[in-house]
Amino acid sequence: MGSASAFMGGTKGSHIVLDHPELLAACNGREIFFEHTDGRIVLIYPMGDRVLVGTTDVDADMAEDAVCTESEIDYFFDLIGHVFPDITVDREQIVYTFSGVRPLPKHDATQPGFVSRDYRIERRAGAGQGGGAAVLSLVGGKWTTFRALAEHLSNDVLAELGVERKVSTAKLAIGGGAGFPDSEDGVQRWIKGHMAPGRDADRTAGLLTRYGTRAGEVISFLDAAPDRLLHSTRELSVRELEFMARNEQIGHLVDVLIRRTSLAFRGLVTGELLNEVAEILAGPLGWDAATRTSEITHAQEVLKRFHGVQVHSLVS
Ligand SMILES: Cc1cc2nc3c(=O)[nH]c(=O)nc-3n(C[C@H](O)[C@H](O)[C@H](O)COP(=O)(O)OP(=O)(O)OC[C@H]3O[C@@H](n4cnc5c(N)ncnc54)[C@H](O)[C@@H]3O)c2cc1C
């Protein structure tokens, strides 16, 4: 807003996802969250049939891609060995890597792993061009705290404006969390109540996991016309992809793989899947044959460059 500031200083963090039944069994369904030898808090986290291991904390050069490096992988293998000295891990067992830059406060001499994870709100009186209104800058923030932080920030804005809060959303469940069953029994009842011929318990549970209670709306769409599961995965159907194309703002084929589903995260993307999803999306998204091919190439490039995943094209 025309006024220089230097509040932010991100640190890069990477994770790997392993297909490692022995490590998965050793976790025994529990997240292992501990202090590594360098004093940083790290985790080994069983997620379904995979194990997530993270994370690193290094100063980020925003001019470069945030990707998981070989030395970060060595760090992960080292921390696994710290907890499970008898388990061997191999790079072949990595099915996915991902990396991001945490929006942390600028930290100068503080080591990246020790920078505060709290957020703060900086107020500059009469900053902005023309020196009028105050500028509030949100510094830091996490997924787990985003609602508390939004409430705090809006309270500060209301105070600036001299306006009373009329409504609180503190207890309001949103999106797929609205009406979500609050017990395992309730989840099972929801699944049973939404099963149908051609939609077994696994598929119904998969929809509830993916959309939360919005799955009810998805299911109504699926049931409005004939549908079939894909040949390349039983976790998606033709109608569901059409639903995503209409309602879930898919820009690229790769969005379905890394943002709308966990197929890439779990190492389940194949050449066959790329072809089939691209073909089904082509109708609703108006892709011609050339666009379909370039979407497949783009997905392969993104998966390789940012996630260490090599997916070969099918030889036609
Ligand atoms: C290494 C690391 C560890 C973290 N650990 C924790 C933790 O333990 N606990 C916690 O609470 N938070 C943690 N966070 C923070 C948390 O990940 C973020 O707060 C959260 O993901 C923010 O969610 P979001 O939806 O706002 O943004 P994002 O999750 O960043 O989603 C934005 C999406 O938009 C896409 N996008 C961007 N530009 C475009 C465009 N032009 N067109 C189309 N798509 C676009 C991006 O690809 C991305 O998928 C961590 C972050 C990092 C990097």
The ligand as an ORCA input file, in Angstrom:
! r2SCAN-3c Opt
* xyz 0 1
  C       6.368    -26.929      5.459
  C       5.081    -26.414      6.023
  C       4.609    -26.965      7.201
  C       3.435    -26.488      7.744
  N       2.994    -27.065      8.887
  C       1.826    -26.649      9.428
  C       1.328    -27.271     10.624
  O       1.943    -28.188     11.176
  N       0.148    -26.812     11.105
  C      -0.558    -25.812     10.521
  O      -1.605    -25.474     11.005
  N      -0.110    -25.209      9.391
  C       1.059    -25.595      8.830
  N       1.525    -25.005      7.679
  C       0.735    -23.897      7.100
  C      -0.420    -24.423      6.255
  O       0.064    -25.337      5.296
  C      -1.088    -23.226      5.554
  O      -1.508    -22.345      6.553
  C      -2.303    -23.658      4.750
  O      -1.954    -24.634      3.819
  C      -2.877    -22.441      4.036
  O      -4.013    -22.866      3.316
  P      -4.563    -22.051      2.082
  O      -5.703    -22.843      1.535
  O      -4.774    -20.645      2.505
  O      -3.345    -22.000      1.044
  P      -2.594    -23.183      0.300
  O      -2.713    -24.473      1.042
  O      -1.245    -22.648     -0.020
  O      -3.465    -23.354     -1.021
  C      -3.406    -22.428     -2.083
  C      -3.607    -23.238     -3.358
  O      -3.806    -22.341     -4.458
  C      -3.017    -22.795     -5.533
  N      -2.743    -21.626     -6.370
  C      -1.929    -20.593     -6.107
  N      -1.982    -19.696     -7.116
  C      -2.850    -20.188     -8.014
  C      -3.322    -19.713     -9.251
  N      -2.926    -18.544     -9.763
  N      -4.218    -20.479     -9.912
  C      -4.654    -21.664     -9.393
  N      -4.231    -22.154     -8.213
  C      -3.349    -21.423     -7.535
  C      -1.779    -23.379     -4.906
  O      -1.131    -24.259     -5.785
  C      -2.378    -24.092     -3.688
  O      -2.809    -25.392     -4.000
  C       2.710    -25.445      7.105
  C       3.192    -24.899      5.909
  C       4.369    -25.379      5.385
  C       4.878    -24.772      4.100
*
